[in-house]
Amino acid sequence: MPTRRRVMTYGALLAGGAPLAGCDDGDVQQATALLQRRLALPGSVDGHERLRALVHAATLAPSSHNTQCWRFVLGRDSIRIEPDFTRRCPAVDPDDHHLFVSLGCATENLVLAALAHGLQAEPQVGRDGRIEVALAPTRPQLATRYAAIPQRQTTRGPFDGHPLPAATWRQLEDAAAGNGVNTHLVSDTAGLERLLDAVAAGHRAQFSDAAFVDELVQWLRFDADEAAASGDGLFVGCSGRPSLPPWLARRLVRRFLGARAETDLAAEQLRSSAGVLILASDAAAGPAGWVGVGRAFQRLALEATAAGLQLSLLNPPVEVAALRAPFAAAFGLGTLRPDLVVRIGRGERLPDSLRRPPAAVLA
C-alpha cells in the first residue's frame, strides 16, 4: 500500500550543494497538514455537515502513493464509498488490490468518526468493492482509535531498534483480527533478514520496469508548493528529504532512484524495527476481501499510533505477482495471499502528507 513507502535518495545531488526551494518549505507544508487534520468536534455539527465531517475523517486514511483513490456519495442516512479509477496505479497495482485496501482504510475511519458523532455505521461491501454505509442514531462514543486518526502516519524513517513486549504484539494482532485477515509476526533477526531478501527481490523487479518508475515519479511532489497545488502524492519532505525546485528534480530524479538505494534504505528500516506483521487473506477474496484487509490494517495502524508506535509498509514482495507465492511459502502462509508487510517500532515523527479537501472527493 499501500502506501507512501518510496523515498527519494538524493545522495550525491545534495552533497553537491544543490539549492533548496526554501528553508521553511517543510514548515509551511506541515502547518497546512496539521490544519487539514483538525476534525470537527463531536456534537458541533448535524445534518449534511455531520456527514461531511465523517467524509473528512475518512480522507485522512492512507492510500497507495497517497493517490486518495476514493469518492463519497452522501445520502440522507447513508454514505457510499466508491473507487476513483482515474487515480489507480496500474504499474505498481495492476489488479487494484491496493486501491480497494485504501477504500477499506477510509471505511474504518468513517465508522469510528460516525460513532464519535452519534451514528452507528454499518458498512456493506458489494462484490465490486463499493461500500454502502448505513447510518443510524446511537449514543456517541469517543474511541481511542478515533482520537488517533489525525496522528496516524506511515513514516519512512528508522526506528530505535528496541523490541516490543509480547503483550503489545498481541494487542496489535487483536486489533487487526477480523474481516478474514490473518497476521504473521516476524521479529527474529533471521526472519527479518529473510524478509529483506524478499524486499530486495521486489525492488529489483520493480525498478527494472520503466512503467513502474514513470508512475512513481508521476506521484512524487518535490516542494511544498507542488504538494499544496495537488493535495496528493508523495512529498519528499515527508521522507525527511529537502525540497528541490520541481523543474530541476524531475530532470535528475531518475539518477537516484534504483533498486540498490531502495534496498539499502529497507535494510536500515527493517534492522531498526521491533518487528513486522504480515497481513494475509484468502487468495480468491477479490475487491470485497481487499476492503476487509484495509479495515484490518487501519485498525492496526490506529492501535499502534495510540500506543505511541510508528509503522510503515514494505510491500514490494507482495506487489510483484511472481514473488507472492514464494514469499507466502517462506513465511508459512500456505495458500493465503500476502497483502501487506507492516514494519513497526518506536521512532520520530516525520512531516505529514497533505490531503485534498472533502469537496474534491464528494460525487
ROVO-967262 format. One record per residue (C-alpha): x, y, z; residue in three letters; residue number from 0. Coordinates in Angstrom, 2 decimals, decimal comma, always signed. Example, Ala and Ser with C-alpha at 12.3 -4.5 7.8 and 13.67 -1.06 7.14 Angstrom:
FIGU      xx      yy      zz code pos
FIGU  +12,30   -4,50   +7,80  ALA   0
FIGU  +13,67   -1,06   +7,14  SER   1
END
This chain:
FIGU      xx      yy      zz code pos
FIGU   +0,00   +0,00   +0,00  MET   0
FIGU   -0,05   +0,84   +0,22  PRO   1
FIGU   +1,45   +3,30   +0,78  THR   2
FIGU   +3,89   +6,16   +0,89  ARG   3
FIGU   +6,98   +3,97   +1,37  ARG   4
FIGU   +9,02   +5,19   -1,67  ARG   5
FIGU  +11,81   +7,54   -0,67  VAL   6
FIGU  +13,90   +9,97   -2,66  MET   7
FIGU  +17,61   +9,14   -2,35  THR   8
FIGU  +19,30  +12,37   -3,36  TYR   9
FIGU  +22,75  +11,31   -2,14  GLY  10
FIGU  +25,36  +12,89   -4,39  ALA  11
FIGU  +22,94  +15,58   -5,53  LEU  12
FIGU  +22,63  +17,03   -2,05  LEU  13
FIGU  +26,30  +16,52   -1,33  ALA  14
FIGU  +26,96  +18,78   -4,30  GLY  15
FIGU  +25,18  +21,64   -2,60  GLY  16
FIGU  +22,16  +21,98   -4,88  ALA  17
FIGU  +19,96  +24,95   -3,92  PRO  18
FIGU  +16,85  +24,20   -1,87  LEU  19
FIGU  +13,42  +25,57   -2,65  ALA  20
FIGU  +13,33  +27,39   +0,68  GLY  21
FIGU  +14,47  +26,73   +4,22  CYS  22
FIGU  +10,92  +26,91   +5,61  ASP  23
FIGU   +9,34  +24,83   +2,83  ASP  24
FIGU   +8,65  +21,86   +5,08  GLY  25
FIGU   +7,36  +24,05   +7,91  ASP  26
FIGU   +4,72  +25,58   +5,63  VAL  27
FIGU   +3,69  +22,16   +4,35  GLN  28
FIGU   +3,44  +20,72   +7,86  GLN  29
FIGU   +1,37  +23,64   +9,13  ALA  30
FIGU   -1,08  +23,01   +6,28  THR  31
FIGU   -1,15  +19,28   +7,04  ALA  32
FIGU   -1,93  +19,92  +10,70  LEU  33
FIGU   -4,81  +22,24   +9,78  LEU  34
FIGU   -6,19  +19,55   +7,49  GLN  35
FIGU   -6,17  +17,08  +10,39  ARG  36
FIGU   -8,45  +19,13  +12,65  ARG  37
FIGU  -11,57  +17,02  +12,93  LEU  38
FIGU  -14,97  +18,55  +13,67  ALA  39
FIGU  -15,78  +18,48  +17,38  LEU  40
FIGU  -18,40  +15,78  +18,02  PRO  41
FIGU  -21,76  +17,41  +18,69  GLY  42
FIGU  -20,80  +20,61  +16,85  SER  43
FIGU  -22,36  +19,64  +13,50  VAL  44
FIGU  -25,51  +17,87  +12,35  ASP  45
FIGU  -27,39  +17,00   +9,20  GLY  46
FIGU  -25,43  +17,32   +5,97  HIS  47
FIGU  -22,43  +18,89   +7,72  GLU  48
FIGU  -22,15  +15,89  +10,03  ARG  49
FIGU  -21,92  +13,59   +7,01  LEU  50
FIGU  -19,22  +15,83   +5,55  ARG  51
FIGU  -17,36  +15,57   +8,87  ALA  52
FIGU  -17,39  +11,78   +8,51  LEU  53
FIGU  -16,01  +12,07   +4,98  VAL  54
FIGU  -13,28  +14,40   +6,25  HIS  55
FIGU  -12,17  +11,78   +8,79  ALA  56
FIGU  -12,28   +9,10   +6,09  ALA  57
FIGU   -9,96  +11,12   +3,83  THR  58
FIGU   -7,22  +11,01   +6,49  LEU  59
FIGU   -6,76   +7,30   +5,75  ALA  60
FIGU   -3,64   +6,09   +3,91  PRO  61
FIGU   -3,64   +5,22   +0,21  SER  62
FIGU   -1,07   +3,83   -2,19  SER  63
FIGU   +1,23   +6,66   -3,41  HIS  64
FIGU   -1,16   +8,96   -1,49  ASN  65
FIGU   -3,45   +8,88   -4,53  THR  66
FIGU   -6,60   +9,28   -2,39  GLN  67
FIGU   -8,40   +6,97   -4,79  CYS  68
FIGU  -11,91   +7,33   -3,35  TRP  69
FIGU  -15,21   +9,08   -3,98  ARG  70
FIGU  -18,05   +9,61   -1,50  PHE  71
FIGU  -21,77   +9,90   -2,27  VAL  72
FIGU  -23,92  +11,35   +0,51  LEU  73
FIGU  -27,44  +10,07   +1,07  GLY  74
FIGU  -29,96  +11,11   +3,70  ARG  75
FIGU  -28,89   +8,42   +6,17  ASP  76
FIGU  -26,04   +6,78   +4,31  SER  77
FIGU  -22,69   +7,30   +2,62  ILE  78
FIGU  -21,47   +5,32   -0,36  ARG  79
FIGU  -17,70   +4,90   -0,84  ILE  80
FIGU  -16,61   +4,25   -4,42  GLU  81
FIGU  -13,24   +3,72   -6,13  PRO  82
FIGU  -11,87   +6,57   -8,21  ASP  83
FIGU  -10,28   +4,65  -11,05  PHE  84
FIGU   -8,80   +7,83  -12,52  THR  85
FIGU   -6,34   +7,60   -9,61  ARG  86
FIGU   -5,36   +3,97   -9,96  ARG  87
FIGU   -1,70   +2,92  -10,26  CYS  88
FIGU   -1,61   +0,19  -12,93  PRO  89
FIGU   +2,15   -0,36  -12,76  ALA  90
FIGU   +2,53   -1,00   -9,03  VAL  91
FIGU   -1,06   -2,20   -8,51  ASP  92
FIGU   -2,30   -3,83  -11,73  PRO  93
FIGU   -5,19   -5,73  -10,12  ASP  94
FIGU   -6,29   -2,73   -7,98  ASP  95
FIGU   -5,60   -4,62   -4,76  HIS  96
FIGU   -4,04   -1,59   -3,03  HIS  97
FIGU   -6,81   +0,66   -4,34  LEU  98
FIGU   -9,50   -1,40   -2,59  PHE  99
FIGU   -7,34   -1,77   +0,53  VAL 100
FIGU   -7,26   +2,04   +0,59  SER 101
FIGU  -11,07   +2,13   +0,45  LEU 102
FIGU  -11,12   -0,21   +3,42  GLY 103
FIGU   -8,86   +2,13   +5,39  CYS 104
FIGU  -11,20   +5,04   +4,63  ALA 105
FIGU  -14,19   +2,91   +5,66  THR 106
FIGU  -12,69   +2,13   +9,06  GLU 107
FIGU  -12,04   +5,82   +9,72  ASN 108
FIGU  -15,60   +6,64   +8,72  LEU 109
FIGU  -17,05   +4,01  +11,07  VAL 110
FIGU  -15,05   +5,40  +14,00  LEU 111
FIGU  -15,99   +9,01  +13,15  ALA 112
FIGU  -19,65   +8,09  +12,87  ALA 113
FIGU  -19,65   +6,61  +16,37  LEU 114
FIGU  -17,98   +9,74  +17,76  ALA 115
FIGU  -20,74  +11,83  +16,16  HIS 116
FIGU  -23,57   +9,67  +17,50  GLY 117
FIGU  -24,16   +7,43  +14,50  LEU 118
FIGU  -23,90   +3,66  +14,18  GLN 119
FIGU  -22,29   +2,85  +10,83  ALA 120
FIGU  -22,97   -0,49   +9,14  GLU 121
FIGU  -20,83   -0,98   +6,01  PRO 122
FIGU  -21,94   -3,48   +3,37  GLN 123
FIGU  -19,36   -4,30   +0,73  VAL 124
FIGU  -20,51   -5,36   -2,72  GLY 125
FIGU  -18,68   -7,89   -4,84  ARG 126
FIGU  -17,34   -4,98   -6,88  ASP 127
FIGU  -15,80   -3,42   -3,75  GLY 128
FIGU  -18,20   -0,49   -3,47  ARG 129
FIGU  -19,23   +0,16   +0,11  ILE 130
FIGU  -22,70   +1,22   +1,25  GLU 131
FIGU  -22,59   +2,58   +4,80  VAL 132
FIGU  -25,98   +2,79   +6,52  ALA 133
FIGU  -26,15   +5,26   +9,42  LEU 134
FIGU  -28,48   +5,18  +12,42  ALA 135
FIGU  -28,57   +7,27  +15,65  PRO 136
FIGU  -26,74   +5,86  +18,68  THR 137
FIGU  -25,02   +7,07  +21,82  ARG 138
FIGU  -21,81   +8,96  +20,92  PRO 139
FIGU  -18,59   +7,16  +21,82  GLN 140
FIGU  -15,11   +8,65  +21,57  LEU 141
FIGU  -12,90   +5,63  +20,92  ALA 142
FIGU   -9,14   +5,75  +21,44  THR 143
FIGU   -8,64   +4,79  +17,80  ARG 144
FIGU  -10,80   +7,72  +16,66  TYR 145
FIGU   -8,57  +10,12  +18,57  ALA 146
FIGU   -5,56   +8,57  +16,80  ALA 147
FIGU   -6,88   +9,33  +13,27  ILE 148
FIGU   -5,20  +12,78  +12,97  PRO 149
FIGU   -1,93  +11,44  +14,44  GLN 150
FIGU   -1,55   +8,31  +12,32  ARG 151
FIGU   +1,16   +8,36   +9,70  GLN 152
FIGU   +3,33   +5,93   +7,79  THR 153
FIGU   +6,88   +7,06   +8,43  THR 154
FIGU   +9,88   +6,24   +6,27  ARG 155
FIGU  +12,42   +6,95   +9,00  GLY 156
FIGU  +14,36   +4,41  +11,07  PRO 157
FIGU  +13,08   +3,15  +14,41  PHE 158
FIGU  +15,01   +2,77  +17,65  ASP 159
FIGU  +15,69   -0,98  +17,31  GLY 160
FIGU  +14,17   -1,88  +20,68  HIS 161
FIGU  +11,90   -4,93  +20,95  PRO 162
FIGU   +8,24   -4,73  +21,94  LEU 163
FIGU   +6,70   -6,78  +24,78  PRO 164
FIGU   +4,74   -9,86  +23,78  ALA 165
FIGU   +1,60   -8,23  +25,22  ALA 166
FIGU   +1,98   -5,33  +22,79  THR 167
FIGU   +2,25   -7,66  +19,82  TRP 168
FIGU   -0,89   -9,48  +21,00  ARG 169
FIGU   -2,68   -6,13  +21,29  GLN 170
FIGU   -1,72   -5,21  +17,73  LEU 171
FIGU   -2,66   -8,60  +16,30  GLU 172
FIGU   -6,01   -8,46  +18,10  ASP 173
FIGU   -6,66   -5,05  +16,55  ALA 174
FIGU   -6,10   -6,47  +13,07  ALA 175
FIGU   -8,27   -9,54  +13,71  ALA 176
FIGU  -11,44   -9,98  +11,68  GLY 177
FIGU  -12,52   -9,28   +8,10  ASN 178
FIGU  -10,96  -12,59   +7,04  GLY 179
FIGU   -7,42  -11,35   +7,75  VAL 180
FIGU   -4,59  -13,44   +9,19  ASN 181
FIGU   -1,47  -11,94  +10,81  THR 182
FIGU   +2,04  -13,39  +10,91  HIS 183
FIGU   +4,68  -11,84  +13,17  LEU 184
FIGU   +8,35  -11,71  +12,13  VAL 185
FIGU  +10,59  -10,31  +14,87  SER 186
FIGU  +13,66  -12,56  +14,95  ASP 187
FIGU  +16,87  -11,47  +13,23  THR 188
FIGU  +16,93  -14,38  +10,79  ALA 189
FIGU  +13,33  -13,77   +9,80  GLY 190
FIGU  +13,89  -10,07   +9,23  LEU 191
FIGU  +16,94  -10,80   +7,06  GLU 192
FIGU  +14,91  -13,31   +5,04  ARG 193
FIGU  +12,25  -10,64   +4,64  LEU 194
FIGU  +14,90   -8,16   +3,48  LEU 195
FIGU  +15,95  -10,62   +0,76  ASP 196
FIGU  +12,33  -10,71   -0,43  ALA 197
FIGU  +12,08   -6,91   -0,40  VAL 198
FIGU  +15,32   -6,66   -2,39  ALA 199
FIGU  +13,95   -9,07   -4,99  ALA 200
FIGU  +10,83   -6,93   -5,23  GLY 201
FIGU  +12,87   -3,77   -5,71  HIS 202
FIGU  +14,94   -5,38   -8,47  ARG 203
FIGU  +11,80   -6,41  -10,33  ALA 204
FIGU  +10,05   -3,06   -9,91  GLN 205
FIGU  +12,94   -0,74  -10,72  PHE 206
FIGU  +13,74   -2,72  -13,85  SER 207
FIGU  +10,24   -1,83  -15,09  ASP 208
FIGU  +10,20   +1,58  -16,81  ALA 209
FIGU   +6,42   +1,88  -16,32  ALA 210
FIGU   +6,83   +1,44  -12,57  PHE 211
FIGU   +9,49   +4,17  -12,39  VAL 212
FIGU   +7,43   +6,51  -14,57  ASP 213
FIGU   +4,40   +6,02  -12,35  GLU 214
FIGU   +6,37   +6,59   -9,17  LEU 215
FIGU   +7,91   +9,81  -10,49  VAL 216
FIGU   +4,46  +10,97  -11,59  GLN 217
FIGU   +3,28  +10,88   -7,96  TRP 218
FIGU   +6,37  +12,49   -6,40  LEU 219
FIGU   +5,98  +16,08   -5,15  ARG 220
FIGU   +9,30  +17,89   -4,89  PHE 221
FIGU   +8,45  +21,04   -2,93  ASP 222
FIGU   +5,67  +22,36   -0,70  ALA 223
FIGU   +4,09  +24,45   -3,46  ASP 224
FIGU   +3,78  +21,45   -5,74  GLU 225
FIGU   +2,40  +19,33   -2,90  ALA 226
FIGU   -0,12  +22,03   -1,93  ALA 227
FIGU   -1,28  +22,53   -5,51  ALA 228
FIGU   -2,19  +18,85   -5,91  SER 229
FIGU   -3,04  +17,95   -2,31  GLY 230
FIGU   -1,89  +14,41   -3,01  ASP 231
FIGU   +1,17  +12,36   -3,94  GLY 232
FIGU   +4,45  +11,70   -2,19  LEU 233
FIGU   +6,01  +14,92   -0,89  PHE 234
FIGU   +9,74  +14,33   -0,45  VAL 235
FIGU   +9,72  +16,27   +2,84  GLY 236
FIGU   +7,57  +13,51   +4,35  CYS 237
FIGU  +10,60  +11,25   +3,92  SER 238
FIGU  +12,86  +13,72   +5,72  GLY 239
FIGU  +14,46  +14,85   +2,42  ARG 240
FIGU  +14,99  +18,51   +1,47  PRO 241
FIGU  +12,84  +20,06   -1,22  SER 242
FIGU  +14,13  +20,91   -4,68  LEU 243
FIGU  +12,64  +23,01   -7,47  PRO 244
FIGU  +10,39  +20,58   -9,37  PRO 245
FIGU  +11,82  +21,58  -12,77  TRP 246
FIGU  +15,28  +20,53  -11,57  LEU 247
FIGU  +14,25  +17,48   -9,56  ALA 248
FIGU  +12,29  +15,92  -12,42  ARG 249
FIGU  +15,36  +16,12  -14,63  ARG 250
FIGU  +17,61  +14,45  -12,08  LEU 251
FIGU  +15,44  +12,14  -10,01  VAL 252
FIGU  +15,88   +9,01  -12,14  ARG 253
FIGU  +19,63   +9,08  -11,49  ARG 254
FIGU  +18,98   +8,47   -7,80  PHE 255
FIGU  +16,04   +6,07   -7,93  LEU 256
FIGU  +17,03   +2,43   -8,08  GLY 257
FIGU  +16,83   -0,99   -6,51  ALA 258
FIGU  +20,17   -0,74   -4,67  ARG 259
FIGU  +19,38   +2,57   -2,96  ALA 260
FIGU  +15,88   +1,41   -2,02  GLU 261
FIGU  +17,20   -1,89   -0,66  THR 262
FIGU  +19,83   -0,09   +1,42  ASP 263
FIGU  +17,06   +2,02   +2,89  LEU 264
FIGU  +14,90   -1,04   +3,52  ALA 265
FIGU  +17,81   -2,69   +5,35  ALA 266
FIGU  +18,08   +0,29   +7,70  GLU 267
FIGU  +14,33   +0,29   +8,22  GLN 268
FIGU  +13,99   -3,42   +8,91  LEU 269
FIGU  +17,06   -3,75  +11,14  ARG 270
FIGU  +15,83   -0,87  +13,30  SER 271
FIGU  +12,28   -2,22  +13,59  SER 272
FIGU  +10,86   -4,13  +16,53  ALA 273
FIGU   +9,27   -6,49  +14,06  GLY 274
FIGU   +6,98   -6,92  +11,07  VAL 275
FIGU   +3,37   -8,03  +10,83  LEU 276
FIGU   +2,40   -9,65   +7,54  ILE 277
FIGU   -1,32   -9,38   +6,77  LEU 278
FIGU   -2,71  -12,15   +4,57  ALA 279
FIGU   -6,15  -13,20   +3,35  SER 280
FIGU   -7,98  -15,63   +1,07  ASP 281
FIGU   -6,28  -15,53   -2,32  ALA 282
FIGU   -9,70  -15,57   -4,01  ALA 283
FIGU  -11,18  -12,78   -1,89  ALA 284
FIGU  -11,28  -10,13   -4,62  GLY 285
FIGU  -12,21   -6,47   -4,09  PRO 286
FIGU  -14,66   -7,11   -1,25  ALA 287
FIGU  -12,00   -9,05   +0,64  GLY 288
FIGU   -9,37   -6,39   -0,03  TRP 289
FIGU  -11,65   -3,77   +1,54  VAL 290
FIGU  -11,64   -6,00   +4,62  GLY 291
FIGU   -7,84   -6,08   +4,57  VAL 292
FIGU   -7,83   -2,29   +4,53  GLY 293
FIGU  -10,16   -2,10   +7,52  ARG 294
FIGU   -7,95   -4,54   +9,43  ALA 295
FIGU   -4,79   -2,62   +8,57  PHE 296
FIGU   -6,32   +0,68   +9,61  GLN 297
FIGU   -7,35   -0,75  +12,99  ARG 298
FIGU   -3,77   -1,98  +13,42  LEU 299
FIGU   -2,36   +1,42  +12,40  ALA 300
FIGU   -4,60   +3,36  +14,76  LEU 301
FIGU   -3,95   +0,95  +17,63  GLU 302
FIGU   -0,21   +1,32  +17,08  ALA 303
FIGU   -0,50   +5,10  +16,93  THR 304
FIGU   -2,48   +5,20  +20,16  ALA 305
FIGU   +0,26   +3,10  +21,78  ALA 306
FIGU   +2,95   +5,61  +20,73  GLY 307
FIGU   +4,32   +3,41  +17,95  LEU 308
FIGU   +5,21   +4,16  +14,33  GLN 309
FIGU   +4,74   +1,96  +11,30  LEU 310
FIGU   +5,26   +1,84   +7,57  SER 311
FIGU   +4,84   -0,55   +4,67  LEU 312
FIGU   +7,46   -2,57   +2,77  LEU 313
FIGU   +5,29   -4,12   +0,09  ASN 314
FIGU   +7,49   -4,90   -2,96  PRO 315
FIGU   +7,47   -8,70   -2,42  PRO 316
FIGU   +3,65   -8,74   -2,32  VAL 317
FIGU   +3,22   -6,29   -5,20  GLU 318
FIGU   +5,21   -8,35   -7,74  VAL 319
FIGU   +2,87  -11,19   -8,70  ALA 320
FIGU   +5,66  -13,67   -9,42  ALA 321
FIGU   +7,11  -13,21   -5,92  LEU 322
FIGU   +3,90  -13,66   -3,92  ARG 323
FIGU   +3,80  -17,45   -3,80  ALA 324
FIGU   +7,49  -17,84   -2,84  PRO 325
FIGU   +7,00  -15,14   -0,20  PHE 326
FIGU   +3,94  -16,92   +1,21  ALA 327
FIGU   +5,85  -20,22   +1,32  ALA 328
FIGU   +8,88  -18,62   +3,01  ALA 329
FIGU   +6,73  -17,31   +5,85  PHE 330
FIGU   +4,34  -20,21   +6,29  GLY 331
FIGU   +1,24  -18,56   +4,86  LEU 332
FIGU   +0,14  -21,59   +2,86  GLY 333
FIGU   -2,37  -20,71   +0,14  THR 334
FIGU   -3,18  -17,28   +1,61  LEU 335
FIGU   -2,35  -14,16   -0,37  ARG 336
FIGU   +0,15  -11,92   +1,45  PRO 337
FIGU   -1,50   -8,49   +1,32  ASP 338
FIGU   +0,65   -6,07   +3,32  LEU 339
FIGU   +4,07   -6,07   +5,02  VAL 340
FIGU   +3,93   -3,73   +8,03  VAL 341
FIGU   +7,06   -2,80   +9,96  ARG 342
FIGU   +6,50   -1,48  +13,48  ILE 343
FIGU   +8,61   +0,15  +16,18  GLY 344
FIGU   +9,31   +3,36  +18,05  ARG 345
FIGU  +10,69   +6,32  +16,15  GLY 346
FIGU  +10,42  +10,01  +15,45  GLU 347
FIGU   +7,51  +11,51  +13,60  ARG 348
FIGU   +8,19  +12,94  +10,17  LEU 349
FIGU   +6,09  +15,56   +8,36  PRO 350
FIGU   +2,54  +14,55   +7,48  ASP 351
FIGU   +1,23  +14,23   +3,94  SER 352
FIGU   -1,41  +16,55   +2,53  LEU 353
FIGU   -4,98  +15,73   +1,58  ARG 354
FIGU   -7,43  +17,03   -0,96  ARG 355
FIGU  -10,40  +18,79   +0,67  PRO 356
FIGU  -13,63  +16,81   +1,19  PRO 357
FIGU  -15,32  +18,84   -1,56  ALA 358
FIGU  -12,88  +17,34   -4,07  ALA 359
FIGU  -13,91  +13,76   -3,25  VAL 360
FIGU  -17,67  +14,21   -2,98  LEU 361
FIGU  -19,51  +12,91   -6,03  ALA 362
END
